[in-house]
Amino acid sequence: MRPVNGSGKGQGMFTLYDYLDSGNGFKIRLLLAQLGKPYRWVELDILSNETRTPGFLAKNPNGRIPALELDDGTVLAESNAILWYLAEGSPFIPDDRLRRAQVLQWMFFEQYSHEPYVATPRFIVKHTPVDSPRRGELPDRMARGRAALAVMETHLARHPYFVGEAYSLADIALYAYTHVAHEAHFDLTPYQAVRAWIDRVARQPDYLPLTQRPENSASVKV
């Protein structure tokens, strides 16, 4: 398999277990592209329970993607933990102690106040039948999602990015599902600052879209 971006000299080769439509996986793909790090990409179809096989559960007992396998066989799970591991020592994590904590603050916000109420409605809308009982969750989840977007709007009305006036892991974490929130029928029209920020992130060097399949994708059973 060919590495994605970079020469790979002096680096171990990562393997990313992922699903193309996953915003959590997209966070990792975007960061790896912007860091220029090589990696192998293995897609597991979450809709066909490919993350529930004994082979994958041996790697990540929680049975979720993304998961990053290091060259020594260590497997790291949870998208924001993977982001932090990969970005350590890069400009995506500030050197200043307070700003580092602020990056984490927004990453925790993404996981607890944003992802369940923006990403989950997107999954329900895109991947469940119209008569699914899960459709009943949408009104409450989307109300909470709009509340999260309002928090983001308030901050972004005063700042171009989430921490230190510079693009960081906080932006990558929050961008992943915000920029496709319309797929969950969120109307972003009222959130002018959020929409301007989405455009700024998409203009970052080495940006790639969520729908771009890594060129070295592998058909591997695990």
N, C-alpha and C positions, 0 to 999 in steps of 0.2 A: 504494500500500500504506500502511496506517496504522502508525504507530510503536507498539511495545510499551512502555508505561510512559513517563511523563514527556512534556514538551512538545517537547523537542528544540531549544529556542531556544538559539542560540549554539553548537550542537554539530553536527559532521558526523554523517551517518547511517551507522551500521555495517550491513554485511550479514553475517549468520552462516550459513555453509554447515554443515549439521548432519544428523543422523538421529535421529528422536525417541527411539529406544530406547537411544541411546548415553549412557552415564554421563559420558563425557568431554565430550560436547556439553551434557549437563544441567548440568555445572559452570558453563558459560558462561551458560546461560539463567537459572540461579538467581542468579548474581552480577549479571547485567544487571537482573533484576527487583528485587533488593535495592538496587542503586544507582539505580534509577529511570531508566536510560538507554534511549533509543529505539533500535530496530534493526529491520532487515528480516530475515526468517527464510526461508531456502531449504532445503528438505529434499532430500537426495540419498539414494537407496536403496542402501546399501552392499551389500545382498544381490543387487542387479541390476547391480553394477559401475558405478553412475552416478558414482563418484568416479574412474573410470579413463578417462573421455572425454578427448579432446584439449583441449576447452575448460576442463575443471576442472584437468587436469594442467598447463595453462599458468598457472593460479593457484597451485596447490600441487603441485609435481613429485613429492612423496611420495604423492600420491593418497589422502590421508586426511582425514577430518573429525574434529573441527571445524576450520574455517578462518574467520578473521575478515577481511573486506575493509573497509578504511578508505575514507573518502570520496575520497581521492586515488588509489585503486586499489591501494595497498599491501596485500598479503595476509600475514597473520600466522598461522602454524600452531603446533601443539602446545598442548594445552589449558592446561597450567599457565603457559606463556609468555603466552597470551591472558589468563588470569586476572590475572597480574601487571601487564600493560599496562593493563587496564581499571581495576584497583583502585588504581593509583598515586595517592597523595594522599588516599586514603580511609581510614576507620577499619579496613578489612579488612587493611591492612598497617601494623604498628606503626611508630612513629617511632624507637623505641629500636633501636640498631644490633644488639645481641645478639638481641633478639626478632625482628627482621627475618630474621636468619640462621636462627633457629629455625623460622620459618615455612617458609623454603626447605628446611631440613632435613627437615621432615615432608612437603613436596611432593615432594622427591626420594625419600623413603621410599615415598610413594604410587606413584610411577612405577616404581621398581625392585623393591620388596619386596612390594607390595600389588596393584597393577593386573594384573601378569602371572598372579597366583595367585588372585585373586578375580574380576576382570572377565573374564579369558579363560575360566575354567570356566563362567561365566554364559553367555558367547557360545556355547561348545560345547554346553551343555545346551539352550539355547533355540533355536539356529539351525543345528544340524547333525543329520542323521538318526541314529537309534540305532545304525546299523551303520557310522557314520563312523570311519575310523582315528583321528581326533582324540580319540575317546572314551578311547583308551588313555592319553592324557596326564593324565586327570582325577585318578587317585590321587596322583601326585607333586605336581601343581599344587595340589590341595586340601590336602595336608599342609603345603605351604609357605604357603598361604593361611591356614590355622589358626595357623601360627606368626606371621604378620603380625598377625592378630587378637589373639593373645596379647600381642604388644608393645603394641598399642593399649590392651588391657585394663589392663595394668600401669600405663600412664601415666594413663589416665582414672580409675582407681581413686583417684588422688590429686589430679586436676585436673578441673574441669568442661569445659574445652576444651583444645586442644593447645598453645596459646602464650599466656602472660601472663594466664591466667584469663579470657580474652575470646574471643569468636567471631571467627575470622579466615579468611584464604584457606586455611590449613592444614585447617580443619574442612570447608570446601567441597570441597576436593580429595579428602579421605578419605571424606566422607559419600557422594559420588556413587555409588560401587559398593558401599560397606559396607551401605547401607540396603536394597539389593536382593540382598544375598548369598544370601538364602534361595532365590532363583531359580536359584542354582547348587547347591542342596541343602546349603548350609552351615547348620548348626544353631547359632544364636546364643544358645541358652539358657545355655551356660556363661559367656557374656561379659556379665555383668550391667552393668558400667560402660559397655561399648560400647552396650548397648541403651538405657541411661539417656541417654547422649550423643546417640544417634539421635533420641530424643524431644525433647531440648533444641534440636537443630538444626531439627527440624520445627516448633518453636514460634517460630522467629525471625520478625521482621516481614518482610512481603512474600515469605514462603516460597511456592514453587509446587512441585507434584509433578512427577516425571520424566515422567509420562504426559500432562501438560497441553500440548496443541499451541498454540504461539503464534498469536494471533488473526490475524496478518497473513501466515500461511504462504503461500508462493508456489509455483506450479507453473511452474518455470523450467528450461529445458534449458541446461546449461553445457558 
